[in-house]
Amino acid sequence: MSTSPKLISANDLETRRRAGTGPTVLDVRLAEDHARDRIPGALNNCVFEVTFGERMRTLAPHKSTPLCIYGANEESQEAVIACEKLNRAGYTQVSRLDGGIAAWAEAGFPTEGTHEAVGAHAIPIGRRALDLGESRIEWLGRNLLNKHRGSIAPKSGHLDFDGTTITGGEVVISMRDIHCDDLAGTPLHDVLVAHLRSDDFFDTERFPEAKIVLRSARFDPSAAPGGQNLNVEADLTLKGVTAPVSFTASAGLDADGRPAAQASFAIDRTRWGVLYGSGKFFHRLAGHLVNDLIELQLRVAAMA
């Protein structure tokens, strides 16, 4: 049965450390944060890593070892999650530093480490070409009982930045490079792909390319990292028809400082003249009925 860990104040922990009666102090933040600034003598075991439990068996092989867990501050939840994991793993003397290392520093107690400033990558200004190796478009189509999923290759494109966020861009899509992932390696793959390339669907002989042009992108500063922080208005050109689409995206910088964004949205294919199997345009379809909505997952990354 889960129990809440005891909270220990920075003053109490320092008093016990000086007396030599303190618990084993465990920093559960990222390894680079631990290297930069930590409570003296603290061990590190990042709770975000899947090896957290395995590493604990090395750091504290005895489940009765007194432990004091800390994270960044009172708002960040890594220490709370770590305490729950340790409790479930059978550790019986787990406490949590109230307020994390922020409270420790505020109390005026020393820290050790490199004390280097956290390096922040900057959002670029201007135009950056797409990294085609990292950019990807996935599709999902359905009928009443079945579905198929696959990918379409981006051919070229760019993203525009103002130093704060994405402001515009363009993705050119090679419609002839359409694939069905769930049928890969089967004879039906080529049958379905030929159907999609034909005039029944995307008529890639006449319209080999599609294009998404971002007309505006409004950044939502209230969104948390990883949330839907970009409201996008765009034009999608498909099968020679251009029509507006709106969607939200999650945009930011990856660990290497490369700008990237992901979005998931659905389009009604009939707006672009893709009518095959649509119940809006044909009265009797039987097993040829195909849902009008196609789901798209768009991942774009700009060159660093």
Secondary structure, DSSP 8 states (H G I E B T S, - for coil): -----EEE-HHHHHHHHHHT---EEEE-S-HHHHHHSB-TT-EE--TTSTTHHHHHHHH--STT--EEEE-S-SS--HHHHHHHHHHHTT-S-EEEETTHHHHHHHTT---BS-----------EEEEEB-TTT-EEEEEEE-SS-EEEEEEEEEEEEEEEESSSEEEEEEEEEEEEEEEGGGTTSHHHHHHHHHHHSTTTT-TTT--EEEEEEEEEEE-TTS-TTS--EEEEEEEEETTEEEEEEEEEEEEE-TTS-EEEEEEEEEEGGGGT--TT-TTT-S--GGG---SEEEEEEEEEB--
